Amino acid sequence: GSVTKSDFMTDARISMAKMPDPRSFNGTEDDSSGGELGVHQGFNDYLFGERNGQSSKYVEIMEHVSQLMAQNPDRKNYKLYVTGHSLGGALATL
């Protein structure tokens, strides 16, 4: 959830960022969005943006998941559920 001043600043950046609609990748797009979705700018930047030359939070998270999967090949059959509260819930949704 939101704890720090930086977290609350992220919450307040409510403009929309345009992102590719994932439904358009598998041919199930059923609206006239033009293949794009609007995503909360602050949440999008927090998860996918690079900071001070470091990888994004998304890349960092996926590196951890990849390491865990590589440690045990049986994990490829696992389902991964991502949850959170407040800011964490928004990031989990993305």
CYANA upper distance limits for C-alpha pairs under 8 A (distance plus 0.5 A):
  1 GLY  CA     84 GLY  CA      7.56
  1 GLY  CA     85 HIS  CA      5.47
  1 GLY  CA     86 SER  CA      4.92
  1 GLY  CA     87 LEU  CA      5.14
  1 GLY  CA     88 GLY  CA      5.52
  1 GLY  CA     89 GLY  CA      7.84
  2 SER  CA      7 ASP  CA      5.57
  2 SER  CA      8 PHE  CA      6.57
  2 SER  CA     11 ASP  CA      8.47
  2 SER  CA     86 SER  CA      6.67
  2 SER  CA     87 LEU  CA      5.83
  2 SER  CA     88 GLY  CA      8.05
  3 VAL  CA      7 ASP  CA      6.57
  3 VAL  CA      8 PHE  CA      7.76
  4 THR  CA      8 PHE  CA      7.03
  5 LYS  CA      9 MET  CA      6.70
  6 SER  CA     10 THR  CA      6.72
  7 ASP  CA     11 ASP  CA      6.86
  7 ASP  CA     87 LEU  CA      7.82
  8 PHE  CA     12 ALA  CA      6.78
  9 MET  CA     13 ARG  CA      7.11
  9 MET  CA     42 GLY  CA      8.37
 10 THR  CA     42 GLY  CA      5.06
 10 THR  CA     43 PHE  CA      6.89
 10 THR  CA     46 TYR  CA      7.53
 11 ASP  CA     42 GLY  CA      6.56
 11 ASP  CA     43 PHE  CA      7.53
 11 ASP  CA     87 LEU  CA      7.60
 12 ALA  CA     42 GLY  CA      7.60
 13 ARG  CA     40 HIS  CA      7.83
 13 ARG  CA     41 GLN  CA      6.43
 13 ARG  CA     42 GLY  CA      5.17
 14 ILE  CA     40 HIS  CA      6.04
 14 ILE  CA     41 GLN  CA      6.43
 14 ILE  CA     42 GLY  CA      6.94
 15 SER  CA     40 HIS  CA      6.54
 15 SER  CA     41 GLN  CA      5.88
 15 SER  CA     42 GLY  CA      8.25
 16 MET  CA     38 GLY  CA      5.71
 16 MET  CA     39 VAL  CA      5.64
 16 MET  CA     40 HIS  CA      5.37
 16 MET  CA     41 GLN  CA      5.57
 17 ALA  CA     38 GLY  CA      5.96
 17 ALA  CA     39 VAL  CA      5.57
 17 ALA  CA     40 HIS  CA      6.69
 17 ALA  CA     41 GLN  CA      5.51
 17 ALA  CA     44 ASN  CA      7.83
 18 LYS  CA     36 GLU  CA      6.61
 18 LYS  CA     37 LEU  CA      6.13
 18 LYS  CA     38 GLY  CA      5.37
 18 LYS  CA     39 VAL  CA      6.82
 19 MET  CA     36 GLU  CA      5.84
 19 MET  CA     37 LEU  CA      5.74
 19 MET  CA     38 GLY  CA      6.84
 19 MET  CA     39 VAL  CA      7.29
 20 PRO  CA     24 SER  CA      8.29
 20 PRO  CA     35 GLY  CA      6.29
 20 PRO  CA     36 GLU  CA      4.95
 20 PRO  CA     37 LEU  CA      6.65
 21 ASP  CA     25 PHE  CA      8.00
 21 ASP  CA     29 GLU  CA      8.42
 21 ASP  CA     35 GLY  CA      5.48
 21 ASP  CA     36 GLU  CA      5.09
 21 ASP  CA     37 LEU  CA      5.85
 22 PRO  CA     26 ASN  CA      7.98
 23 ARG  CA     27 GLY  CA      6.93
 23 ARG  CA     28 THR  CA      5.75
 23 ARG  CA     29 GLU  CA      5.43
 23 ARG  CA     35 GLY  CA      8.40
 24 SER  CA     28 THR  CA      6.56
 24 SER  CA     29 GLU  CA      5.41
 24 SER  CA     35 GLY  CA      6.24
 29 GLU  CA     35 GLY  CA      7.96
 33 SER  CA     37 LEU  CA      7.42
 39 VAL  CA     43 PHE  CA      8.26
 39 VAL  CA     44 ASN  CA      7.10
 40 HIS  CA     44 ASN  CA      6.60
 41 GLN  CA     45 ASP  CA      6.52
 42 GLY  CA     46 TYR  CA      6.55
 43 PHE  CA     47 LEU  CA      6.75
 43 PHE  CA     87 LEU  CA      8.10
 43 PHE  CA     90 ALA  CA      7.31
 43 PHE  CA     91 LEU  CA      6.86
 44 ASN  CA     48 PHE  CA      6.32
 44 ASN  CA     49 GLY  CA      7.78
 44 ASN  CA     91 LEU  CA      8.41
 44 ASN  CA     94 LEU  CA      8.23
 45 ASP  CA     49 GLY  CA      5.06
 46 TYR  CA     56 SER  CA      8.38
 46 TYR  CA     57 LYS  CA      7.71
 47 LEU  CA     56 SER  CA      6.82
 47 LEU  CA     57 LYS  CA      5.60
 47 LEU  CA     58 TYR  CA      5.98
 47 LEU  CA     91 LEU  CA      7.10
 48 PHE  CA     56 SER  CA      5.65
 48 PHE  CA     57 LYS  CA      6.79
 48 PHE  CA     58 TYR  CA      6.19
 48 PHE  CA     59 VAL  CA      8.31
 49 GLY  CA     55 SER  CA      8.36
 49 GLY  CA     56 SER  CA      5.70
 49 GLY  CA     57 LYS  CA      8.04
 50 GLU  CA     54 GLN  CA      6.24
 50 GLU  CA     55 SER  CA      5.80
 50 GLU  CA     56 SER  CA      5.08
 50 GLU  CA     57 LYS  CA      8.35
 51 ARG  CA     55 SER  CA      7.47
 51 ARG  CA     56 SER  CA      7.39
 55 SER  CA     59 VAL  CA      6.56
 55 SER  CA     60 GLU  CA      7.06
 56 SER  CA     60 GLU  CA      6.80
 57 LYS  CA     61 ILE  CA      6.54
 58 TYR  CA     62 MET  CA      6.62
 59 VAL  CA     63 GLU  CA      6.59
 60 GLU  CA     64 HIS  CA      7.07
 61 ILE  CA     65 VAL  CA      6.83
 62 MET  CA     66 SER  CA      6.47
 63 GLU  CA     67 GLN  CA      6.69
 64 HIS  CA     68 LEU  CA      6.78
 65 VAL  CA     69 MET  CA      6.68
 66 SER  CA     70 ALA  CA      6.60
 67 GLN  CA     71 GLN  CA      6.76
 68 LEU  CA     72 ASN  CA      7.45
 68 LEU  CA     75 ARG  CA      8.47
 69 MET  CA     73 PRO  CA      6.75
 69 MET  CA     74 ASP  CA      8.50
 69 MET  CA     75 ARG  CA      6.05
 69 MET  CA     76 LYS  CA      6.90
 74 ASP  CA     78 TYR  CA      8.20
 82 VAL  CA     92 ALA  CA      5.93
 82 VAL  CA     93 THR  CA      8.31
 83 THR  CA     88 GLY  CA      7.73
 83 THR  CA     89 GLY  CA      6.30
 83 THR  CA     92 ALA  CA      5.85
 83 THR  CA     93 THR  CA      8.17
 84 GLY  CA     88 GLY  CA      4.81
 84 GLY  CA     89 GLY  CA      4.29
 84 GLY  CA     90 ALA  CA      7.90
 84 GLY  CA     91 LEU  CA      8.12
 84 GLY  CA     92 ALA  CA      6.58
 85 HIS  CA     89 GLY  CA      4.91
 85 HIS  CA     90 ALA  CA      8.15
 86 SER  CA     90 ALA  CA      6.99
 87 LEU  CA     91 LEU  CA      6.79
 88 GLY  CA     92 ALA  CA      6.50
 89 GLY  CA     93 THR  CA      6.70
 90 ALA  CA     94 LEU  CA      7.03
